[in-house]
Each structure stands twice: as structure tokens, then as C-alpha cells.
Amino acid sequence: MFTIKPLPEFIAWLDNLSDPAVRGVVVARIKRIERGLMGDVEPVGEGVSELRIHMGAGWRVYFTQRSTQTIVLLAGGSKRTQKADIKRAKALAALLD
């Protein structure tokens, strides 16, 4: 079981998703992470990982694990904006240190 702590940047991204179906899938995946079910996750460097959601634009959620039980949601994006999203997520993670 994990405690999920979203940053304001992540909440703003989630709130701005125009498709309620995509928002619902993202929220469902976050609930699965809370239960310890990570699914399709890959590290992208500097302690940041990418949760891949295979729907529509290829949505991504970027997070860092801060302890054995805490995950901080950093940012979100799509496959199209992946490089910039990873850069932003790494910068946000660095601010947590």
C-alpha cells in the first residue's frame, strides 16, 4: 500500500484533461498504485518514473517514490509531449530534495 501525494502541478494537469474518460482512467490507475499495483511503469532517470496509460494520446503520469510507502505525483502528459514532460518532472522532483 502506498500513500499518494500529488503536487499542485499534477492536480492542475489532471483537472485540465478535456476528456472525462481519460481523467477516469488516470484516476483509476492512481487508485491501483495506492494498492501497490504499479502496472506499466518505467524509470526515466533521476528518481522519476513514468506510468504509461495505453489510451488515446498515450497518456503518461510522472512520479517519484519518496519512501517505502509514499509516492509523489509530479506531472502528466502525452506521448507527443513526453520529452518536455520528463524534463519538467525531473525538475519538480529535484525541488523536493
HUQUIQUI-V420301 format. One record per pair of residues at least 4 apart in sequence whose ideal C-beta (glycine too) atoms are under 7 Angstrom apart, sorted by sequence separation. I is the first residue (numbers start at 1). J is the second residue. D is the distance in whole Angstrom. If there is no record, write none. Layout:
# HUQUIQUI-V420301
I,J,D  I,J,D
This chain:
# HUQUIQUI-V420301
6,10,4  8,12,6  9,13,7  10,14,6  11,15,6  12,16,6  19,23,7  20,24,6  21,25,7  22,26,6  23,27,6  24,28,6  25,29,6  26,30,7  27,31,7  28,32,7  29,33,7  30,34,7  33,37,7  44,48,5  54,58,7  55,59,6  66,70,5  77,81,4  81,85,5  82,86,6  83,87,7  84,88,6  85,89,6  86,90,6  87,91,7  88,92,6  89,93,6  90,94,6  91,95,7  6,11,5  17,22,5  32,37,4  33,38,6  44,49,6  77,82,6  17,23,5  43,49,5  44,50,5  53,59,4  65,71,5  66,72,6  32,39,6  42,49,7  53,60,7  41,49,5  42,50,5  52,60,6  63,71,5  64,72,5  77,85,3  14,23,6  41,50,7  51,60,7  63,72,6  29,39,7  41,51,5  50,60,5  51,61,4  63,73,5  64,74,6  75,85,6  40,51,7  63,74,6  14,26,6  39,51,7  40,52,4  50,62,6  51,63,7  61,73,6  62,74,5  62,75,5  75,88,5  48,62,6  49,63,6  62,76,7  75,89,5  61,76,5  74,89,4  48,64,5  60,76,6  47,64,5  59,76,7  60,77,5  75,92,6  60,78,7  74,92,5  59,78,6  74,93,6  58,78,6  57,78,4  58,79,3  29,51,6  57,79,6  60,82,6  57,80,6  62,85,6  29,53,6  62,86,7  72,96,7  60,85,6  4,30,6  48,74,7  26,53,6  62,89,3  25,53,6  4,33,7  64,93,5  4,34,6  25,55,6  66,96,7  2,33,6  2,34,6  1,34,7  22,55,6  26,59,6  1,35,6  2,36,6  22,56,6  1,36,6  26,61,6  22,59,6  33,71,6  48,89,5  44,86,5  48,90,5  46,90,5  45,90,7  48,93,5  47,93,6  46,93,6  13,75,6  14,76,6  10,73,4  13,76,4  10,74,6  5,70,6  7,72,6  9,74,7  10,75,6  3,69,6  7,73,6  9,75,6  10,76,6  2,69,6  3,70,5  4,71,5  5,72,5  6,73,4  7,74,6  1,69,7  2,70,7  2,71,5  4,73,6  9,92,6  7,92,6
